[in-house]
Amino acid sequence: MSLIPAEQLKQIFSVEAKFYHAELANEKILMRREARIRRNGAFTTRADAVIVMINPSNCAQAGETAKSLQDTEWVSTNPNPTQYQLMNLMERQEWDVVTLINLSDICEGNMGNFKTIENKFNRAGVSHSLFQEGNAQDREALLASADHLIFAWGSSTVAKRLAAQFGLFQAGRPEKLYEHAKAWVAAENGFPRHPKPATVADRIVWLERMEALLR
């Protein structure tokens, strides 16, 4: 089965997210707590899957960004290539809603810049992740809000460090608390593969492996 073109997927699905600004030393930093891919015309309130990835990178959105996490509302966003890949998975699984959360809320695709921003949060003692202490109630509610939980944050240096820091993935398998999580684990490094590898052929392989895991 081939990939469905982006133009066709945009007619089937819409993406929305909850954005907010964190303020550190008078600097506003764009953050995203969660995103949601929804099949157009579907009105279900429960997600089919929660997918955990590394951090939001492409954060082009329409509408206002909330001043704080407590004030967040759903706003429309433009789909990015990784979300198109997840829409392909949704079509194969006949899913209506998928929730996306991340190891960090920081919206920054460049990992060098990400580490600089992360260090600012750490020095200020301010949380930037749903998986940090103090966010347990919100985290557990989100992780339990769907029929499936998928780990897919990849094996970058930052992803490995954050996953280990938060106790999520040790020795090639989910931490016991999340033993129901599904992940296509890379044999060479023991970490879950990202949904969007570089080549189209590998993206199709990822979809096929996830279909097998979800059966």
PETAMO-V368018 format. One record per residue. RES is the residue in one letter. PHI is phi in radians with two decimals (* if undefined). Layout:
BEGIN
res: {RES:RES}
phi: {PHI:PHI}
END
This chain:
BEGIN
res: {M:S:L:I:P:A:E:Q:L:K:Q:I:F:S:V:E:A:K:F:Y:H:A:E:L:A:N:E:K:I:L:M:R:R:E:A:R:I:R:R:N:G:A:F:T:T:R:A:D:A:V:I:V:M:I:N:P:S:N:C:A:Q:A:G:E:T:A:K:S:L:Q:D:T:E:W:V:S:T:N:P:N:P:T:Q:Y:Q:L:M:N:L:M:E:R:Q:E:W:D:V:V:T:L:I:N:L:S:D:I:C:E:G:N:M:G:N:F:K:T:I:E:N:K:F:N:R:A:G:V:S:H:S:L:F:Q:E:G:N:A:Q:D:R:E:A:L:L:A:S:A:D:H:L:I:F:A:W:G:S:S:T:V:A:K:R:L:A:A:Q:F:G:L:F:Q:A:G:R:P:E:K:L:Y:E:H:A:K:A:W:V:A:A:E:N:G:F:P:R:H:P:K:P:A:T:V:A:D:R:I:V:W:L:E:R:M:E:A:L:L:R}
phi: {*:-1.56:-1.38:-1.41:-1.08:-1.02:-1.06:-1.28:-1.10:-1.15:-1.43:-1.73:-2.20:-2.25:-2.12:-2.43:-2.68:-1.93:-1.80:-2.68:-1.90:-1.77:-1.93:-2.23:0.87:1.18:-1.83:-1.58:-2.09:-1.28:-2.29:-2.38:-1.41:-2.74:-2.29:-2.52:-1.79:-2.20:-1.21:-1.03:1.59:-1.53:-2.10:-1.12:-1.68:-1.77:-1.33:-1.35:-2.69:-1.89:-2.05:-1.82:-2.11:-1.33:-2.88:-1.22:-1.97:-1.44:-2.11:-1.25:-2.32:-1.91:1.68:-1.41:-1.66:-1.14:-1.29:-2.57:-1.03:-1.16:-1.74:-1.14:-2.33:-1.22:-2.24:-1.19:-2.31:-1.49:-1.08:-1.94:-1.02:-1.13:-1.18:-1.09:-1.09:-1.19:-1.10:-1.06:-1.11:-1.07:-1.11:-1.12:-1.60:1.03:-1.58:-1.81:-2.46:-2.25:-1.78:-1.95:-2.23:-2.41:-1.13:-2.49:-1.43:-1.12:-1.50:-2.79:-1.44:-1.47:-1.19:-1.15:-1.14:-1.01:-1.11:-1.09:-1.18:-1.01:-1.07:-1.13:-1.09:-1.12:-1.14:-1.47:1.19:-1.88:-1.24:-2.21:-2.46:-1.11:-1.63:-1.49:-1.01:1.68:-1.95:-1.03:-1.12:-1.12:-1.10:-1.14:-1.12:-1.19:-1.15:-1.69:-1.57:-2.55:-1.32:-2.30:-2.15:-2.12:-1.67:-2.68:-1.60:1.40:-2.20:-1.14:-1.01:-1.15:-1.07:-1.06:-1.13:-1.14:-1.07:-1.19:-1.04:-1.62:1.18:-1.54:-2.56:-2.17:0.90:1.34:-2.62:-1.07:-1.03:-0.92:-1.03:-2.04:-1.18:-1.42:-1.16:-1.82:-2.78:-1.53:-1.52:-1.26:-1.09:-1.33:-2.42:1.31:-2.07:-1.19:-1.27:-1.26:-1.10:-2.08:-1.20:-1.18:-1.82:-1.06:-1.04:-1.24:-1.16:-1.16:-1.08:-1.03:-1.06:-1.16:-1.17:-1.17:-1.02:-1.13:-1.16:-1.52:-1.20}
END
